[in-house]
Amino acid sequence: EFSFQASNPGQFENDSDVLWQRGHVPETIVYHGRVGINTDAPDEALVVCGNAKVMGRVMHPSDSRAKQNIREVDTNEQLRRITQMRLVEYDYKPEFASVMGIKNT
């Protein structure tokens, strides 16, 4: 649930004149840019610094509910393709690990 003061029925604003607009779909709002919750420097479309509580479903492209025509594949062919993959190990950059709360990089 979002709570904003609206001076214009089609727009929402705050002290920095950030523009929120009613969406084309009923009961939606749109902001063109990055949104930060508990941060004033979001580096992605939505950054939440803290816990997030979701009372409904979270859909992701890898979610089986978003797919159709799921079928078994030839295991031997897939193993052959895997042997051609480039496998790597890596360490997170310290600045990323500290912001994300990752202790073991």
PLY file of the C-alpha trace (Angstrom):
ply
format ascii 1.0
element vertex 105
property float x
property float y
property float z
element edge 104
property int vertex1
property int vertex2
end_header
0.00 0.00 0.00
1.37 3.39 -1.00
0.49 6.64 0.70
1.22 9.94 -1.02
-0.16 13.44 -0.82
-1.48 14.50 -4.19
-1.74 18.14 -5.19
-2.90 17.09 -8.64
-5.09 13.98 -9.11
-2.76 12.65 -11.82
0.58 13.37 -10.15
2.26 12.72 -6.80
5.15 14.81 -5.59
7.52 15.28 -2.69
10.05 17.94 -1.72
12.39 17.14 -4.61
9.60 17.24 -7.24
9.96 13.54 -7.98
7.16 12.70 -10.40
4.83 9.81 -9.63
1.94 9.28 -12.04
-1.19 7.18 -11.99
-0.69 4.12 -14.18
-2.83 3.21 -17.17
-4.03 0.14 -15.28
-6.39 0.90 -12.36
-4.82 1.07 -8.87
-1.25 1.51 -10.15
1.36 4.25 -9.92
4.40 4.78 -12.13
7.79 6.34 -11.44
10.36 6.55 -14.23
13.68 6.11 -12.47
15.22 4.31 -9.50
13.40 3.87 -6.19
15.19 3.47 -2.87
13.64 2.38 0.42
15.88 3.19 3.40
18.54 4.42 0.96
18.98 7.67 -0.93
21.33 6.10 -3.50
19.53 3.22 -5.25
21.70 1.62 -7.94
18.95 -0.59 -9.38
15.30 -0.03 -10.34
14.24 -0.90 -6.76
16.58 -1.15 -3.78
15.22 -2.11 -0.36
17.67 -1.79 2.53
15.97 -3.83 5.21
13.41 -6.58 5.34
10.62 -6.80 2.76
7.31 -8.45 3.57
5.31 -9.87 0.67
1.74 -10.93 1.30
1.22 -12.26 -2.23
3.19 -14.06 -4.90
6.55 -12.94 -6.25
6.76 -13.81 -9.93
10.15 -14.31 -11.57
10.95 -15.38 -15.16
12.32 -18.68 -13.82
9.03 -19.39 -12.02
7.30 -22.46 -13.50
3.96 -20.61 -13.32
5.26 -18.29 -16.06
6.18 -21.10 -18.45
4.43 -23.44 -20.85
5.47 -26.36 -23.08
7.84 -27.72 -20.41
9.34 -30.99 -21.65
12.23 -33.36 -20.99
15.41 -32.94 -23.07
18.07 -35.33 -24.34
20.40 -35.70 -21.33
23.44 -36.76 -23.38
23.14 -33.71 -25.63
22.79 -31.39 -22.65
25.85 -32.92 -20.91
27.85 -32.39 -24.11
26.80 -28.72 -24.12
27.71 -28.33 -20.45
31.26 -29.55 -21.12
31.63 -26.63 -23.55
30.63 -24.04 -20.91
33.16 -21.64 -19.41
33.22 -22.21 -15.64
34.66 -19.52 -13.36
35.28 -18.75 -9.69
35.13 -15.21 -8.36
35.22 -12.98 -5.29
32.75 -10.15 -4.77
34.21 -6.66 -4.80
34.56 -5.49 -1.17
32.35 -2.43 -1.70
29.53 -4.62 -3.08
29.92 -7.28 -0.38
29.77 -4.70 2.42
26.65 -3.00 1.03
24.91 -6.37 0.50
25.92 -7.72 3.91
27.96 -10.57 2.40
30.54 -11.74 4.92
32.16 -14.65 3.05
33.14 -13.44 -0.40
0 1
1 2
2 3
3 4
4 5
5 6
6 7
7 8
8 9
9 10
10 11
11 12
12 13
13 14
14 15
15 16
16 17
17 18
18 19
19 20
20 21
21 22
22 23
23 24
24 25
25 26
26 27
27 28
28 29
29 30
30 31
31 32
32 33
33 34
34 35
35 36
36 37
37 38
38 39
39 40
40 41
41 42
42 43
43 44
44 45
45 46
46 47
47 48
48 49
49 50
50 51
51 52
52 53
53 54
54 55
55 56
56 57
57 58
58 59
59 60
60 61
61 62
62 63
63 64
64 65
65 66
66 67
67 68
68 69
69 70
70 71
71 72
72 73
73 74
74 75
75 76
76 77
77 78
78 79
79 80
80 81
81 82
82 83
83 84
84 85
85 86
86 87
87 88
88 89
89 90
90 91
91 92
92 93
93 94
94 95
95 96
96 97
97 98
98 99
99 100
100 101
101 102
102 103
103 104
